[in-house]
């Protein structure tokens, strides 16, 4: 678990359980739904300790499906559950042929978030304006406008500004990292992304590093949807063996010794407009056997060129969604 900077497995489970309980309050001024489910093959046996742990810490029930004789129907059943959990925003998480007769278990995680801004952008100020893709190309976007006192900061080491846009209740915020300008022949994000680490991200956006400032905000309305195969990324993080049918050790799940992860699929959606944001994401892990300040300043924050953004749970400083907006 050192790969993900947790002291042990129990530490990871306990933190997730506490976080999930904290954010899933019915009285909250936002909608946030975390859902987990296991889909296991009808003829396959999993260890009771594994099933009890996933239920206790992640509220993940085991649903049995027929991977062996009706794998495509199982895939459609999983996709429908994800679609329901994300209010129709994530469709077809698992593409055709991602499930077959050798599949034994699919672990699915889905998250849905919807919240209004604490300070809404007014529709009447939204107008069509150019968005610079790079030094030479532009596209027209619907640009929103807001003038408010907001947490604002500057990151000298990568010539970047950071702005916090709180959601209603201020338990969650959207953080935007905007380069001062496009300084190269591509998107202008290269210098920022070169310096970016989790530690730097937490440091740059720490409340102590930001000041309440009157900010003139120009932010495009946008909607993004993307799919990812996380196999190579997780292998690079230090988990190559779980994808290797000869080296994988998933003995904590089953007594079988031929289990391995064939692929991990992630799909995300986010929409930002005058009212607030709506976001969803889902991940499926397919496990297979071998088949055979006091001074008030004013700042201009004109997001008319590529930027990074993330949605943060402020009390825990946990990142729920992270993305880049580089082209409308």
JOJOQUI-V251248 format. One record per run of one state. SS is the DSSP state (H for helix, E for strand, C for the rest). FROM is the first residue (numbers start at 1). TO is the last residue. Records with the same first field share a line. If there is no record, write none. Layout:
SS: FROM-TO  FROM-TO
This chain:
C: 1-1  5-8  24-30  42-47  59-60  66-70  86-102  118-122  126-126  133-137  159-159  168-171  180-189  196-197  205-206  210-210  221-221  230-230  237-240  244-258  273-275  290-297  304-304  306-306  314-317  326-328
H: 2-4  9-23  48-58  71-85  123-125  156-158  190-195  198-204  207-209  231-236  241-243
E: 31-41  61-65  103-117  127-132  138-155  160-167  172-179  211-220  222-229  259-272  276-289  298-303  305-305  307-313  318-325
